[in-house]
Structures are given as C-alpha cells and as structure tokens.
Amino acid sequence: MDGQNRGEDKFSSKGVSEVIVDGDEIFTISVATAQTDAITLKSLSDGEYGNDYQVVSEVKGNQVFVKLKRVSIVDTPDDKRNAHKVIAATLEITMPENLDLSVKSDIGSVEAKGKFQELSFNLIQGGCNIDGTARFANIKTIDGNIFVKTSNAVIQTDSHHGLVDFPSDMFGFNVWRLSTNGGNITVKKQE
C-alpha cells in the first residue's frame, strides 16, 4: 500500500498579505520569495498512507491558509506500529516578496529564503534556517536549532540550554526575536 501523492497549486497573490502554514505532520517546509505575482505550492506525501493525504490551501480575505489534510475516507488501522510510518510530507512554497509568512509545526523544519515583511515560526521538534530579510521576525523552537543570515537587524536571543552566537556589530531597523529552549542560535551577516 505504499503511496506517493504529488501536488501543485498555483494562484494569484492579488490582495494577499499573509501566507499561514499549519505544518503539522509536514517534515520539511521550504519557502522562497521571488519577483512574482503568484503563490505556488508544491507538495509530496510519501509513505504507507501517502495517498491518503494532500496539502490543501484556502484563501480567506487577505490570508492564504495551507495545511496537510487527510483526503481518504478509508480508516487507517489503529495500530501502534503505524505511528512512525504513516506519512512523510514535504512542502515547497514560492511567494511574492514582502508578504508575511507564519508557520507552526509539530515535527517540521523550515527553510526560508528571500525578502519578507514579517516572519513568525513556532516549531515544536524542528529547527529553521533563514537566509533573508524581514521587518519583524519572531522565531520560536523547542529543541530545534535556529540559523539566521540577515542584515539591517536588531537581534534579540533567548536560549535556555543552547549556545548563542551572533555578531556584536549587527544593528539596523528590523527586529528579530529568536528563542529556543534546547537548541542553538546562530546569526550571520548577509553580505
């Protein structure tokens, strides 16, 4: 019953100011900005029940909501062995520059590259790698590492049990708040 479910969705970004990703059960979330007027979502659901899930999106007002949704009507056997082999999902988003991006995920890691207005990540198991700029960023992880490469930013960090490394001569108009319970925080300057 191994399945693979690929999806691609492309739509106009006219009137959209924020992309909100419910990344629960999605292992890898990659986001890049481009000089475009469209939002493109590419997804892959793999694993024993991969065909039973797909990434869906919905536009409500000026927001786009993206999440992994169960599309099968067949019940997954309630078997303890299924907990770790049900699905491996990935999501790739291309969006216009200078929009807000919000991601929350139980297991996912986020890779973001480009120019954003605001970034908000709340990651329980995963970490993040950001190469870009944002007017405001609020990045939180529980155990995942945070790696940021940015410019023109004031950096505020809080790591309860991890290491923090960022340039002392970094300053600017943008505000980045980075916090983790057990992960490390590393910030580098964009050239």
Backbone bond lengths (Angstrom), bond angles and torsions (degrees), N, CA, C in turn:
res aa  C-N    CA-C-N  psi(-1)  N-CA   C-N-CA  omega(-1)  CA-C   N-CA-C  phi
1 M - - - 1.448 - - 1.520 111.98 -
2 D 1.326 118.38 16.14 1.454 119.98 178.81 1.515 109.44 -60.02
3 G 1.324 115.85 137.17 1.448 118.52 -178.46 1.503 112.05 -139.72
4 Q 1.312 113.54 155.73 1.444 120.64 176.97 1.516 106.93 -136.25
5 N 1.315 116.28 127.34 1.444 120.96 -176.39 1.523 107.93 -124.65
6 R 1.335 116.35 111.21 1.461 121.13 177.93 1.520 108.77 -100.99
7 G 1.309 115.10 143.41 1.449 118.74 177.76 1.511 110.86 -140.94
8 E 1.325 116.06 148.90 1.461 121.01 173.53 1.515 108.23 -142.95
9 D 1.322 115.21 133.97 1.453 121.68 -178.21 1.522 106.95 -137.20
10 K 1.329 116.67 131.44 1.460 120.87 179.60 1.518 107.95 -134.58
11 F 1.329 116.03 131.59 1.458 119.21 -179.56 1.523 110.18 -151.34
12 S 1.319 115.93 163.97 1.457 122.49 -177.75 1.522 110.79 -67.20
13 S 1.318 115.73 144.05 1.459 120.40 177.63 1.527 111.25 -97.00
14 K 1.318 116.84 8.10 1.470 120.95 -177.76 1.532 110.05 -56.61
15 G 1.320 116.44 124.30 1.458 121.75 179.47 1.516 114.40 83.42
16 V 1.328 117.93 -5.60 1.468 121.40 -178.23 1.530 109.62 -88.90
17 S 1.338 116.13 132.23 1.462 119.54 176.43 1.527 112.55 -118.29
18 E 1.358 116.68 -12.77 1.462 119.04 -176.39 1.525 111.22 -146.64
19 V 1.334 115.27 138.03 1.461 122.43 172.40 1.528 106.49 -110.45
20 I 1.347 116.06 123.65 1.462 122.05 -177.18 1.526 108.31 -116.10
21 V 1.332 116.59 119.39 1.463 121.54 -176.97 1.523 109.64 -110.31
22 D 1.332 115.55 120.43 1.461 121.18 168.28 1.525 104.42 -91.33
23 G 1.325 115.80 96.56 1.458 121.04 -172.51 1.513 114.25 -91.32
24 D 1.329 117.86 18.68 1.461 119.37 177.83 1.525 109.77 -59.28
25 E 1.322 116.01 133.97 1.461 125.22 -179.45 1.530 113.81 70.10
26 I 1.341 117.63 8.95 1.467 120.81 175.46 1.527 106.92 -106.03
27 F 1.348 116.68 120.60 1.463 121.01 -174.71 1.523 113.22 -73.34
28 T 1.321 117.31 -42.69 1.454 121.08 -175.92 1.517 109.74 -129.72
29 I 1.326 115.56 127.54 1.460 121.72 178.24 1.522 106.54 -123.17
30 S 1.337 116.39 114.94 1.464 121.68 179.79 1.520 108.44 -113.03
31 V 1.335 115.83 130.40 1.460 120.29 -179.13 1.518 108.53 -130.92
32 A 1.328 116.11 133.92 1.459 121.46 176.22 1.521 108.70 -135.64
33 T 1.335 115.58 141.91 1.458 118.87 174.45 1.521 108.57 -96.11
34 A 1.331 114.64 155.27 1.460 121.01 179.56 1.525 108.28 -150.52
35 Q 1.314 116.13 164.33 1.461 120.17 174.85 1.517 107.37 -81.39
36 T 1.330 115.02 85.11 1.455 122.45 -175.28 1.520 108.49 -145.67
37 D 1.320 116.93 162.78 1.465 120.07 175.13 1.526 110.21 -113.33
38 A 1.338 115.64 19.48 1.464 120.58 -179.48 1.526 109.94 -125.48
39 I 1.314 114.59 156.31 1.462 121.90 172.01 1.521 106.38 -112.21
40 T 1.337 116.66 126.30 1.461 121.45 -179.35 1.523 109.08 -117.66
41 L 1.320 115.39 130.64 1.462 121.97 176.94 1.517 108.34 -116.88
42 K 1.321 117.28 126.61 1.464 121.65 173.62 1.518 106.83 -122.24
43 S 1.318 115.95 132.23 1.458 118.64 -177.78 1.516 110.81 -135.67
44 L 1.314 113.92 156.23 1.456 121.40 175.94 1.522 107.58 -140.83
45 S 1.324 115.98 122.80 1.465 122.09 174.01 1.514 106.42 -112.08
46 D 1.315 116.54 124.01 1.449 121.24 -174.49 1.521 108.76 -129.97
47 G 1.318 116.50 158.55 1.456 119.96 176.70 1.514 111.40 118.29
48 E 1.302 114.65 -176.31 1.461 120.55 -173.73 1.525 112.60 -57.02
49 Y 1.335 116.77 -36.25 1.465 120.35 -179.41 1.530 111.41 -115.97
50 G 1.328 116.54 26.77 1.457 121.34 -178.05 1.514 114.22 -57.37
51 N 1.325 117.20 -35.34 1.463 120.08 -179.64 1.522 112.70 -71.30
52 D 1.320 117.12 -14.56 1.464 120.63 -177.41 1.524 112.99 -84.88
53 Y 1.338 117.32 -6.40 1.460 121.24 -175.84 1.518 110.75 -128.53
54 Q 1.338 115.76 149.87 1.453 119.78 170.79 1.523 108.98 -152.39
55 V 1.330 115.24 156.52 1.453 120.39 177.44 1.523 107.56 -81.39
56 V 1.315 115.99 131.02 1.461 121.11 179.82 1.524 109.04 -122.69
57 S 1.330 115.81 154.04 1.462 120.54 178.59 1.520 109.27 -133.09
58 E 1.324 114.49 153.79 1.455 120.83 179.53 1.523 108.10 -146.83
59 V 1.328 116.43 133.47 1.458 121.27 177.02 1.525 108.10 -97.11
60 K 1.332 115.31 125.48 1.471 121.27 175.73 1.520 107.10 -128.92
61 G 1.314 116.48 108.90 1.464 120.01 -178.27 1.513 110.35 62.92
62 N 1.347 116.30 -123.33 1.471 120.08 -179.26 1.526 112.23 -98.29
63 Q 1.350 116.99 15.09 1.463 121.02 -177.79 1.528 111.38 -119.73
64 V 1.333 115.12 144.30 1.465 121.60 172.64 1.524 106.79 -111.39
65 F 1.324 116.36 125.75 1.465 122.16 178.70 1.524 108.88 -105.22
66 V 1.332 116.51 130.18 1.463 121.87 -177.80 1.525 108.13 -126.65
67 K 1.346 117.15 134.41 1.465 119.83 177.14 1.521 110.33 -157.95
68 L 1.326 114.85 164.10 1.456 122.33 174.31 1.522 106.97 -87.62
69 K 1.322 115.98 128.87 1.461 119.67 -176.01 1.516 110.17 -128.77
70 R 1.299 114.55 142.62 1.464 120.18 175.36 1.521 108.38 -76.86
71 V 1.319 116.62 125.50 1.464 120.33 -177.79 1.518 112.32 -111.46
72 S 1.318 117.31 -8.61 1.461 121.09 -179.13 1.520 110.12 -84.40
73 I 1.322 115.61 145.27 1.463 119.10 175.43 1.524 111.17 -96.13
74 V 1.337 115.99 -6.22 1.463 120.76 178.97 1.524 108.52 -80.66
75 D 1.312 117.36 133.34 1.461 121.15 178.94 1.521 110.74 -71.83
76 T 1.339 115.42 136.46 1.453 121.41 172.38 1.523 106.94 -75.92
77 P 1.331 118.06 132.93 1.466 119.13 179.48 1.526 110.72 -56.07
78 D 1.308 116.24 136.19 1.459 121.00 179.15 1.526 107.79 -82.49
79 D 1.313 114.62 84.10 1.451 121.68 -172.41 1.525 107.64 -129.03
80 K 1.323 117.73 130.47 1.463 120.81 -177.64 1.524 112.06 -57.84
81 R 1.313 117.05 -29.58 1.471 119.73 -179.02 1.530 111.45 -69.84
82 N 1.313 118.60 -20.27 1.459 121.45 -177.03 1.519 113.48 -76.42
83 A 1.308 117.35 -16.78 1.458 120.17 -174.81 1.521 112.30 -58.28
84 H 1.315 117.79 -31.79 1.461 120.18 -174.74 1.520 113.28 -108.00
85 K 1.309 118.81 3.98 1.462 117.94 -176.95 1.524 113.10 -132.48
86 V 1.308 116.95 13.71 1.454 119.64 -174.18 1.522 111.84 -68.87
87 I 1.339 117.58 -52.53 1.453 118.58 -170.86 1.525 110.98 -157.05
88 A 1.310 115.52 145.77 1.460 122.39 170.23 1.521 105.73 -127.21
89 A 1.327 116.45 111.35 1.460 120.31 -175.07 1.519 110.46 -116.43
90 T 1.335 115.24 144.16 1.459 121.55 174.24 1.525 108.37 -129.21
91 L 1.328 115.40 152.74 1.458 121.67 -178.84 1.518 108.92 -137.03
92 E 1.326 115.40 134.78 1.463 121.84 178.15 1.526 107.50 -126.39
93 I 1.335 116.64 124.30 1.464 121.56 -178.01 1.519 109.23 -120.69
94 T 1.328 116.20 133.13 1.460 122.07 168.14 1.519 105.97 -115.83
95 M 1.336 115.98 128.52 1.459 119.99 -175.48 1.523 110.17 -140.53
96 P 1.338 117.26 160.77 1.466 119.53 178.42 1.528 111.48 -63.42
97 E 1.317 115.32 158.20 1.456 120.73 177.43 1.529 110.51 -69.34
98 N 1.329 114.97 156.61 1.464 123.71 172.48 1.523 115.64 64.93
99 L 1.332 116.89 30.60 1.462 121.28 169.74 1.525 108.08 -103.79
100 D 1.332 116.13 165.54 1.462 121.35 174.11 1.524 108.81 -83.37
101 L 1.331 116.29 145.08 1.463 122.11 175.63 1.519 108.45 -130.47
102 S 1.326 115.45 126.75 1.456 121.52 178.42 1.526 108.35 -125.43
103 V 1.343 117.12 128.28 1.465 121.44 179.94 1.520 108.92 -133.50
104 K 1.335 115.97 130.45 1.466 120.44 168.44 1.518 106.53 -125.97
105 S 1.335 116.41 143.01 1.458 118.73 -179.27 1.520 110.89 -157.01
106 D 1.334 114.86 144.35 1.460 120.44 176.88 1.532 111.29 -79.70
107 I 1.318 117.86 -42.17 1.467 120.86 -175.32 1.523 113.63 -121.03
108 G 1.315 117.53 -8.40 1.457 121.08 -169.37 1.509 115.25 -81.01
109 S 1.333 113.93 152.53 1.454 122.94 168.75 1.522 107.34 -110.23
110 V 1.333 115.92 149.70 1.461 120.84 -175.79 1.517 110.11 -119.87
111 E 1.325 114.84 136.06 1.456 121.42 170.52 1.521 106.53 -120.98
112 A 1.339 116.91 120.92 1.463 120.83 -177.69 1.519 109.39 -127.51
113 K 1.337 115.34 136.21 1.460 120.57 -177.62 1.520 108.38 -140.44
114 G 1.337 116.26 128.65 1.457 118.89 175.23 1.512 114.01 134.12
115 K 1.345 114.12 -159.25 1.464 122.18 -177.38 1.520 108.89 -109.88
116 F 1.332 115.54 117.11 1.459 121.75 -178.79 1.524 109.34 -119.14
117 Q 1.321 116.36 157.38 1.459 120.92 172.34 1.533 108.41 -80.71
118 E 1.341 115.71 -59.18 1.462 121.16 176.19 1.523 109.79 -134.53
119 L 1.333 115.76 145.54 1.466 122.45 175.47 1.519 108.51 -122.07
120 S 1.323 116.13 135.56 1.458 121.01 175.09 1.524 107.93 -140.15
121 F 1.342 117.12 111.49 1.465 122.05 179.56 1.521 108.63 -120.13
122 N 1.324 116.09 134.45 1.457 121.86 174.36 1.529 106.72 -131.97
123 L 1.335 116.19 100.86 1.464 121.96 -171.29 1.527 110.04 -117.21
124 I 1.326 116.33 126.20 1.463 119.94 -176.68 1.529 111.37 -82.62
125 Q 1.349 118.22 -55.06 1.470 120.26 -179.63 1.522 112.92 -102.80
126 G 1.305 117.44 -29.59 1.457 121.02 -173.21 1.512 113.66 -85.56
127 G 1.329 113.99 172.04 1.452 122.05 175.97 1.508 109.29 -117.30
128 C 1.336 116.34 -170.89 1.461 118.06 178.06 1.515 111.45 -147.44
129 N 1.323 112.86 154.15 1.451 123.40 179.02 1.523 105.83 -131.24
130 I 1.334 116.94 113.76 1.463 121.29 -176.21 1.516 108.89 -120.69
131 D 1.320 116.28 128.50 1.462 122.78 174.80 1.521 105.68 -126.57
132 G 1.332 115.95 93.09 1.455 117.21 -176.35 1.507 112.60 173.99
133 T 1.329 114.53 -170.26 1.448 121.14 -179.60 1.521 109.73 -124.46
134 A 1.321 114.73 152.03 1.460 121.98 174.89 1.523 107.18 -154.83
135 R 1.321 115.59 144.62 1.463 120.33 177.26 1.526 110.11 -63.46
136 F 1.344 115.02 -39.19 1.458 121.00 178.29 1.523 108.25 -143.43
137 A 1.334 116.71 137.70 1.466 120.72 176.75 1.520 108.91 -137.47
138 N 1.324 115.76 133.66 1.461 122.35 175.40 1.525 106.50 -127.18
139 I 1.335 116.72 103.96 1.460 122.54 -173.33 1.525 108.78 -116.07
140 K 1.348 116.31 122.81 1.468 120.86 -179.67 1.521 109.65 -129.23
141 T 1.338 115.65 134.58 1.465 120.93 171.79 1.528 107.81 -133.03
142 I 1.320 115.64 161.17 1.464 119.42 173.99 1.529 108.65 -89.85
143 D 1.329 117.34 -61.54 1.466 121.35 -179.48 1.522 113.42 -118.80
144 G 1.304 117.59 -9.66 1.459 120.86 -175.83 1.517 112.53 -76.47
145 N 1.324 115.43 148.47 1.458 121.47 176.50 1.522 110.06 -75.85
146 I 1.330 115.67 151.17 1.460 122.46 176.36 1.521 106.93 -117.88
147 F 1.332 116.41 121.97 1.464 121.52 175.28 1.518 107.42 -121.44
148 V 1.333 116.62 124.79 1.462 121.34 -177.94 1.517 109.34 -129.26
149 K 1.328 115.23 133.91 1.460 121.74 171.12 1.525 105.42 -123.15
150 T 1.342 116.62 110.87 1.459 120.01 -175.25 1.524 109.78 -148.14
151 S 1.329 116.09 -178.07 1.461 121.13 178.44 1.524 108.97 -144.20
152 N 1.328 115.55 164.63 1.456 122.01 174.51 1.525 111.40 55.07
153 A 1.339 117.75 47.24 1.461 120.01 -174.03 1.524 112.64 -138.04
154 V 1.318 114.56 145.32 1.455 122.61 167.64 1.523 105.62 -92.77
155 I 1.326 116.96 126.35 1.465 121.50 -175.24 1.526 109.70 -107.38
156 Q 1.337 116.15 126.81 1.465 121.88 173.06 1.524 106.50 -115.81
157 T 1.345 116.97 126.46 1.466 119.42 -177.00 1.522 111.09 -124.45
158 D 1.323 114.58 152.49 1.458 121.75 175.91 1.524 107.76 -151.32
159 S 1.339 116.74 108.87 1.459 121.45 176.68 1.524 107.53 -128.64
160 H 1.331 116.08 114.09 1.465 120.07 -175.28 1.528 112.43 -68.00
161 H 1.336 117.32 -41.41 1.463 119.99 -174.75 1.529 113.45 -128.20
162 G 1.317 118.07 4.73 1.458 120.89 -177.21 1.518 111.97 -109.27
163 L 1.314 115.05 -177.78 1.459 122.23 179.04 1.525 109.67 -96.40
164 V 1.336 115.56 147.67 1.461 121.24 178.49 1.520 108.22 -123.08
165 D 1.326 116.52 131.20 1.463 121.59 179.57 1.523 108.62 -140.62
166 F 1.349 116.55 113.63 1.459 118.99 174.29 1.524 109.83 -150.08
167 P 1.341 116.50 155.47 1.461 120.29 -175.88 1.531 111.11 -65.62
168 S 1.307 116.56 134.46 1.464 120.53 -179.39 1.527 111.61 -74.84
169 D 1.323 116.99 -18.78 1.464 119.84 -177.98 1.531 112.32 -98.88
170 M 1.325 117.03 23.74 1.459 120.69 -179.69 1.528 108.94 -91.99
171 F 1.310 116.30 128.18 1.464 120.58 178.10 1.524 108.54 -153.90
172 G 1.333 115.98 168.94 1.455 119.71 179.49 1.511 111.82 161.20
173 F 1.324 115.28 -165.71 1.467 121.89 -176.16 1.524 112.59 -92.45
174 N 1.318 117.48 -22.60 1.463 121.33 -176.86 1.526 110.02 -84.07
175 V 1.330 116.66 147.75 1.465 121.56 -178.73 1.524 109.23 -115.63
176 W 1.331 116.25 124.50 1.468 122.72 177.78 1.520 108.57 -119.41
177 R 1.341 116.50 121.63 1.466 122.24 175.27 1.521 107.72 -109.44
178 L 1.324 116.11 117.06 1.463 122.32 -176.39 1.520 108.64 -119.35
179 S 1.333 117.19 121.53 1.464 118.52 179.16 1.523 111.07 -139.84
180 T 1.333 114.52 142.72 1.458 121.68 178.70 1.522 108.54 -148.62
181 N 1.303 115.83 150.84 1.458 119.93 177.29 1.527 110.15 -83.59
182 G 1.337 117.27 -52.93 1.457 120.20 -174.77 1.511 115.57 -119.47
183 G 1.325 117.48 -3.85 1.461 120.22 -176.92 1.517 112.62 -89.95
184 N 1.321 115.25 173.00 1.458 122.35 175.64 1.522 109.44 -97.36
185 I 1.337 116.45 152.31 1.459 121.97 177.08 1.521 107.99 -120.35
186 T 1.327 116.23 125.43 1.464 121.74 176.67 1.521 108.50 -128.25
187 V 1.332 116.28 130.03 1.465 121.40 177.90 1.519 108.13 -124.95
188 K 1.319 115.93 132.85 1.466 122.37 176.41 1.523 108.66 -123.86
189 K 1.328 115.90 155.41 1.464 120.85 176.51 1.520 110.29 -82.71
190 Q 1.330 115.51 136.80 1.464 119.79 171.13 1.519 107.24 -74.79
191 E 1.313 116.04 140.70 1.475 119.56 178.30 1.505 110.41 -83.26
